[in-house]
Each structure stands twice: as C-alpha cells, then as structure tokens.
Amino acid sequence: MSYNDPDGLARLPLWRTFLAVHATGSLSAAAREVGVTQPAVSSQLQALERAVGERLFVRGARGVSPTARADEIAARLRGPFEELSVALRETGSGHVVEPPVRLGGSAELLAEVVVPAVAPLIADGLRLHVVPGVTEGLFDGLRSGTLDLVIASERPRGRALVASPLVDETFVLVGAPLIDRNVRAAAGDNAPPWAVAKAATALPLLAYATDVPVLRRYWRHVFGARLEVQPSLTFPDLRALRGAAIGGAGVTVLPSYLCRGALDTGKLVDLFPTDDPPINTLYLVRRPGSAERSNIAQVVATLRGAVADVVADER
C-alpha cells in the first residue's frame, strides 16, 4: 500500500530547508542552519521542485536567488513555521532560547553608539554577536547566513537582501583650537569658503584612507572644490582620527556623533559651520523574514530608536 501524504505534513522537513535557503540565499548556510549536508539540501530542493512542478531557486555565482513562486510560498509559510517552532520549543523546555543576534557595521558606530544603546537588552538576557567590517564583506555575511543585520552606508544590489533607511549622519570639518586659530589667521574672519578651503588644505590632513573619500566629499559639497592633497595620516578608524585631531595633528572630517562631545567641551572646533553639511544615509539591511525573530525585532527597534536618535544631528 502506498502513502500519498494527503495533508502534506510529511514534507515539513523539506519546507523547513526551503525556508532556510530562502532566508540565507545559500545552500551551504542553509545546511548549517538545519543541520544537514549541502548535498542533502540540494536533494530536498529537487524533491520540492518536483512536487511543486516548477523551479524555486536560480543558482548563481554568489548563491541562489528565489523565483517569484518561491517568494510567494515563503511569505505564506514563514509565519506558521515560526509559530510552530516557538510552540515546539516551549513544549520541550518551558521557555524559548533564541540564538544570538549577529549584527555587523562599522567599528566606530558599533562601539560608540550601538553597543551602549543595546546594553539594557543585554542585561535583560539578549545575546548579541557584533561583527565590525566593511560594507561588501558584511553583505556577504548576510547572504551566507552568518549575519542577521547590518548597518551599511549604501544599499545592497539585487533582491536577496532587504534594506531600509535608518538615519542620516552629518559630517563636520574639525580641528583642535590651535588648528582653528591657524585657519582663521590664514583665511581671515568671515572668510569665504574658498579661503577656508585653501587654509585648511595647507594643514596636515587626517584621513580614513589614502584616497581621502570623506574629505574629498566634504571639499566638493561645501567648498565646491577638488581636493588633491595627500593625507599626512591615514588610519581606517575614525576614532583614531578624532584622537589625532584632538591632539593637534591636523584637520579631519568626522560624523557629528563621533565629535559632538569633543565640540561641546572645546577639545575640537567646527572649522566651517554650515547650514548645508554633507550627509550620508545609513541603511538597515537584513535577510527577508529575519526580523520575525523576537530578539532581532528588539534590536531593530533599538536601532530605529536610540541609535538613530544619537546619530541624527539635532544641533
């Protein structure tokens, strides 16, 4: 006698694998998530595609992309599977033990703003793994399933990841009080932008990288000029540039949240106050469906609340 699975429940393990592949965009990451081998994931997807009668994923160089049919199925199944998972875990242990939230972003933002903001959640039991890095590498972590959330300075390409604006960061041209006096002496009081730009360019420039991307953008946006001077200091950590600027090393451009305290105490000076500073939009990027986990939802709420409030320039 054959068994024809009239209610479809016999395929639950296959659909669980399907959802893992849909969320991670990677067969290997899905295999780690559900605890099977990558060939087993491929076999299960093939079985589902035969049952559905059409392809569910398109394989590419950077993983797999869901078809429109796969997106439709995932949207219908994700909620019920999450509810079932919670019910089974509660039945077995009396409480839900969620995996840690894995959050990526720039080292400066994570250390100075994010970790202090989520400290109350950690005290209440949240587990958080913080991974600093550059944007493209962090996007790879999302696609492979090794990260849950990323705060990025640009939108990811493609449909595999979901991005939404988080907050605009504002940039400020800063230097120590002595540097400010040197700029004013060279440019004069109430100097036009070109004179301030010329005076600042004559001083040592402190940059994140040798191609001075943040400084170049400031010069272009505020002064309407190209910056073609080599930096005196390069250090891929804005906190180090802040320290060097406070020490009187030279001129740099920082997001306002990183220098607001030093400006308020007089350790740094805004060398060219302007009503039209350069801004950069930060995005919250995640895999589809990841925010349905309650601990991820808590972190997202904090990022959109306390973290956004700190980064936003309200001066």
C-alpha positions in Angstrom: 0.0 0.0 0.0 1.4 3.4 -1.0 1.3 6.6 1.2 0.3 9.7 -0.7 0.7 12.3 2.1 -2.8 13.8 1.8 -2.1 16.7 4.3 1.5 17.5 3.2 2.9 17.2 6.8 5.4 14.6 5.7 7.2 17.3 3.7 7.7 19.6 6.7 11.5 18.9 6.9 11.7 19.8 3.2 9.8 23.0 3.7 12.0 23.9 6.6 15.0 23.5 4.4 13.3 25.6 1.7 12.8 28.5 4.2 16.4 28.3 5.3 17.6 28.5 1.7 15.2 31.4 1.0 16.3 33.3 4.1 20.1 32.8 3.6 20.4 32.7 -0.2 23.0 30.0 0.2 22.8 26.2 0.2 25.8 25.8 2.5 24.4 28.3 5.0 21.0 26.6 4.9 22.7 23.3 5.5 24.4 24.7 8.6 21.1 26.1 9.9 19.1 22.9 9.6 21.9 20.5 10.5 22.2 18.5 7.3 24.8 18.3 4.5 24.8 20.6 1.4 24.0 17.6 -0.9 21.0 16.8 1.3 19.8 20.4 0.9 20.1 20.1 -2.9 18.2 16.8 -2.9 15.4 18.2 -0.7 15.0 21.3 -3.0 14.9 19.0 -6.1 12.1 17.0 -4.4 10.1 20.1 -3.6 10.6 21.4 -7.1 9.2 18.1 -8.5 6.3 18.3 -6.1 5.5 22.0 -7.0 6.1 21.4 -10.7 8.4 24.4 -11.2 11.8 25.8 -10.3 12.1 27.5 -6.9 15.6 28.9 -7.0 18.1 30.0 -9.6 21.7 29.2 -8.9 24.3 31.8 -9.5 27.9 32.6 -8.7 27.0 34.2 -5.3 24.4 31.7 -4.1 20.8 31.1 -5.1 18.0 33.6 -5.9 14.4 32.8 -5.2 11.9 32.8 -8.1 8.6 34.7 -7.8 6.9 31.4 -6.9 9.4 30.8 -4.1 8.8 34.3 -2.7 5.1 33.6 -2.7 5.4 30.3 -0.9 7.9 31.7 1.6 5.6 34.5 2.5 2.8 32.0 3.3 4.9 29.5 5.2 7.3 31.7 7.2 4.8 32.8 9.8 3.2 29.4 10.5 6.7 27.8 10.7 7.9 30.4 13.2 4.8 29.8 15.4 5.3 26.0 15.2 9.0 26.4 16.1 8.1 28.5 19.2 5.4 26.1 20.2 7.7 23.1 20.0 10.5 24.8 21.9 8.1 25.9 24.6 6.7 22.4 24.9 10.1 20.9 25.3 11.8 23.3 27.7 9.2 25.7 29.1 10.9 28.7 27.6 12.4 29.8 24.2 16.1 30.1 23.9 16.8 32.1 20.9 20.2 32.2 19.1 22.3 35.3 19.4 21.6 38.3 17.1 24.5 38.7 14.7 25.0 42.4 13.9 27.5 43.9 11.5 28.6 47.5 10.8 31.4 50.0 11.0 33.6 49.5 14.1 33.1 53.2 15.2 29.3 53.2 15.0 29.0 49.8 16.7 31.4 50.6 19.6 30.4 54.2 20.2 26.6 54.1 19.7 25.1 50.7 19.1 26.6 48.7 22.0 25.8 51.3 24.6 22.2 51.6 23.2 21.6 47.8 23.4 23.2 47.4 26.8 19.8 47.3 28.6 18.7 44.5 26.3 21.8 42.5 27.0 21.2 43.0 30.7 17.8 41.5 30.2 19.2 38.4 28.5 19.7 39.3 24.9 22.7 37.6 23.3 24.5 39.8 20.7 27.4 39.0 18.4 28.9 42.1 17.0 31.0 41.9 13.8 32.8 45.0 12.5 33.7 45.2 8.9 33.5 46.9 5.5 30.1 47.0 3.7 30.6 44.5 0.9 32.1 41.9 3.3 29.2 42.4 5.7 26.7 41.9 2.8 28.4 38.6 2.0 27.8 37.6 5.7 24.1 38.4 5.4 23.9 36.4 2.1 25.7 33.4 3.6 23.6 33.4 6.8 26.5 34.3 9.2 24.9 37.7 10.0 21.3 38.7 10.7 21.5 42.5 10.5 23.9 45.1 9.0 24.1 48.8 9.4 25.5 49.9 6.0 26.5 53.2 4.3 25.0 52.0 1.0 22.2 49.9 -0.4 22.9 46.3 -1.4 22.4 45.3 -5.0 19.9 42.7 -6.0 16.8 41.3 -4.3 18.3 38.9 -1.9 18.6 41.4 0.9 16.1 43.9 2.3 17.3 47.5 3.0 15.5 50.4 4.6 16.9 53.9 5.5 17.9 54.1 9.2 19.3 57.6 9.7 21.3 60.4 8.1 24.7 61.1 9.5 26.1 64.6 9.2 29.8 65.4 8.6 31.8 68.2 10.3 35.2 69.7 9.4 37.1 69.7 12.7 40.5 70.5 14.3 41.9 71.4 17.7 41.6 75.1 18.9 45.2 75.8 17.7 44.3 74.5 14.3 41.2 76.7 14.2 43.3 79.7 15.1 45.7 78.9 12.3 42.9 78.6 9.8 41.4 81.9 10.9 44.8 83.6 10.7 45.3 82.4 7.2 41.8 82.9 5.8 40.6 85.8 7.9 37.4 86.2 9.9 34.1 85.6 8.0 36.2 84.2 5.2 34.6 82.8 2.1 34.6 79.1 1.5 37.4 79.1 -1.0 39.7 80.9 1.6 38.9 78.4 4.3 39.4 75.5 1.9 42.8 76.9 1.0 43.9 77.5 4.6 42.7 74.0 5.7 44.4 72.3 2.7 47.7 73.8 3.8 47.5 72.0 7.1 48.1 68.2 7.7 45.0 66.2 6.6 43.9 63.2 8.7 42.1 60.6 6.5 40.4 57.2 6.7 42.2 56.1 3.5 44.8 57.3 1.1 42.2 58.4 -1.4 40.6 60.6 1.3 37.0 59.8 0.3 35.3 61.6 3.2 37.5 64.7 2.9 37.0 64.8 -0.8 33.3 64.6 -0.5 33.3 67.5 2.1 35.5 69.7 -0.1 33.3 69.1 -3.1 30.0 69.6 -1.3 30.9 72.5 0.9 33.7 74.3 -0.8 32.9 73.4 -4.4 36.5 72.4 -4.9 38.5 69.3 -5.7 40.9 68.0 -3.0 44.1 66.8 -4.5 46.4 66.8 -1.4 47.9 63.6 0.0 47.0 63.0 3.7 49.5 63.2 6.5 47.9 60.5 8.4 45.8 57.5 7.3 44.0 55.3 9.8 40.9 53.2 8.9 39.2 54.0 12.2 37.5 57.4 12.7 38.0 57.2 16.4 41.8 57.3 15.8 41.4 60.4 13.6 39.3 62.0 16.3 42.1 61.4 18.8 44.8 62.7 16.4 42.7 65.9 15.7 42.2 66.5 19.5 46.0 66.1 19.9 46.5 68.9 17.3 47.8 66.8 14.4 45.7 68.5 11.8 42.3 68.7 10.1 39.8 65.9 9.5 36.1 65.3 8.7 34.0 63.3 11.2 30.4 62.3 11.5 28.8 64.6 14.1 28.0 61.8 16.5 31.7 61.0 16.8 32.8 64.5 17.5 29.8 66.1 19.3 31.3 65.5 22.8 34.6 67.0 21.8 33.0 70.0 20.2 30.8 70.6 23.3 33.9 70.5 25.6 36.1 72.7 23.3 38.6 69.9 22.5 37.6 70.3 18.9 36.3 73.2 16.9 33.9 73.2 13.9 36.2 74.9 11.4 33.5 75.9 9.0 29.9 75.9 10.4 27.4 75.5 7.6 23.7 75.0 7.2 24.3 72.6 4.3 26.8 70.0 5.6 27.4 66.7 3.7 25.1 63.9 4.9 25.2 60.2 4.3 22.3 57.8 4.7 22.8 54.7 6.8 20.7 51.7 5.9 19.5 48.8 8.0 20.0 45.7 5.9 18.7 42.2 6.7 17.6 38.9 5.1 13.9 38.6 4.3 11.9 37.3 7.2 14.8 37.6 9.8 13.0 40.4 11.7 10.3 37.9 12.7 12.6 36.6 15.4 11.6 38.4 18.6 15.2 39.2 19.6 16.1 40.6 16.2 12.9 42.7 16.3 14.1 44.1 19.7 17.5 45.1 18.2 15.8 46.6 15.2 13.5 48.7 17.4 16.6 49.9 19.4 18.5 50.8 16.2 15.5 52.8 14.9 15.0 54.4 18.3 18.0 55.1 20.5 20.7 54.6 17.9 19.0 56.8 15.3 18.5 59.5 17.9 22.2 59.6 18.7 23.4 59.6 15.1 20.9 62.2 13.9 22.4 65.7 14.0 20.0 67.9 16.0 22.4 70.7 16.7 
